[in-house]
Amino acid sequence: MVLTKIAWRSIWRSKLRSAVVIFAIASGLLGGLFSSAWMNGMAMQRVKNTFTYEIGHIQLHHPEFSENMDIKKTLLNIQEKISGIEKSEGVLGVTERIRITGMAATANKNLGVNVVGVAPETEKKVFELYQKIDSASGNFFENDRKNAIVISRALATELNAKLKSKIVLTFQDFNGEITGAAFKVVGIFKTDNNPWDKMHVFVKNKDLRRIIELPENQSHEIVVLLDDYERALLKAQEFQVKYPDTKVEDWAEISPYLSLMSGYMDTMMGLFMAIILGALGFGIVNTMLMVVLERTRELGMLMAIGMTKRRVFVMIMLETIFLALIGAVLGEILSMLFINHFGKVGIDLSSMAEGMESVGYSAITYPMLEGYRYVQITVLVIITGILASVYPALKALKLHPAEAIRSI
Amino acid sequence: MSIIQINNLTKTYQDTEVPVHAVNGVDLSFEEGEFAAIVGPSGCGKTTLMNMIGGLEQPTSGNVVVDDSVMSELSSNELIDFRLRNIGFVFQAYNLIPVLTAKENVEFIMQLQNWNKREMEERTLALLESVGLGEKVNNKPNQLSGGQQQRVAVARALASKPKFILADEPTANLDSIATNQLLEIMEKLNREENMTFIFATHDQRVMDKAKRVITLDDGKVISDVLKTP
């Protein structure tokens, strides 16, 4: 107890020096945690956007469909499957899609695109693409007009198309014949993923089914949205058992990049914090060596009057840990304030929007850090403190009491 | 009855070009209740002798026996524990723990010995009262004068009920009023509680008060005078 008291009070002997170390630790952590939160926020937004606009959480296909998107590799008894999946616990939405590749052409230009035939009502339960159409840019199939198409702003620019423009889609039908139809643009969306935007056009599946002569109750894809994306693997396994004639994939399988990114973020953050904590560790060692040097006589006296080396060691260690902990707590409080603030208002990098969106990232990022990260960092700072205290504490133990007492 | 027996004690420093015999064949013994001063010019070996009596330095040859324990035969950890339980130290530069109050400084030794809280508090307050600092228990060293700090050091030295107190130049940094106050307190403790004090000093006032004066020169005892009351 008395050692704790001495260690704690000793920190405040040289207020300026302790303040400098505490500030260094706090600002180091603030920098590290905030940058990690920023990167994490960007990555999580990317992941969330991918779920929300592009792939959902789970997809079911014909086992051979993914190989080359063969129009004939369809899922059969689609309604039965959808109602079965809808009843499963944790499922928020299920929708079916017809997926083919084709050419989109205007009078100016033509481009290869993925044509997605959607059921607008159920589509909105799984994907939020309809929210990416602003009021001046039409809507997501709200009118029952025939041959309507929703395209992206990026594709519209490329094709020189606008609302109500006519776009001709050409593709193969179910019998292998080339066919096509003219569609009228009813909505223009814009997500943060420019390359994806350019590649996808949306039409109603009843129009597409008619044009490609796809039989009723068949589709290429069922997409499922869950209440928690982390359950996707388990639910996918459950659906695979239930529908053995299909290939069920969770988001990590559909888009390995996402799971890779999640692992990459962990590694990056670990590396980041290791560098920061390493640098802080050396700073702490330096400070504590000065402390030992300044207090040589006092430490010698303590050993002379009967304080064991173990206790001297513990005292120096406690002092170091306290110093590190104060810095850590301060750094974490500041980080929390900054991360929470910018997590709400976002960091606006609109000036770099084009570049960011060309690689699929939003121009406004919302830093975020999971609560357990703060605990993790506190533990790491304590470990750093302990490691950093070993050398100065060993130096203190080498003092010879008789000589130390005589020192100035 | 002898509580410290010093037999043919020698300390030679070999780390200089010519070996220095700081203490050279000293034989002494101290009885319980002594108030003795080891005196001599600077460099005569007073502090080295005190350090060896206190177990802070190992002799080159000879030994110091305290209550049947040969100090040179104790391990480093045993020596620390031995000092804690048997010897009180008063240093020239007070050497209090600056972040602790007077009371906490005195309690510190007892805490190292795991005293119970109530007994420790009672003894601390009694000791600080006995050195005239009953009003200053909550003052930190920097709020006390040099003389007051040295009195706290005496109270701390007494805290663990040691067999004897070694005081190395305890008055060197004090003015005459503080010196007199300190010596009076030590004399009183010696007289009333039979506490053994051994001083290393070249302060004439301490020599005048001492009941026994041992003079060293070149590491040897050149006189050992027991004053008659």
Interface residues (C-beta under 8 A of the other chain):
Chain A: M1 V2 K5 I6 R9 S10 W12 R13 R297 E298 M301 L302 M303 A304 I305 G306 M307 T308 K309 R311 P401 A402 I405 R406
Chain B: T47 N51 G54 L56 E57 S76 N77 I80 D81 R83 L84 R85 F89 F91 A93 N95 I97 P98 V99 L100 E104 E107 F108 I109 Q111 L112 R156 S160
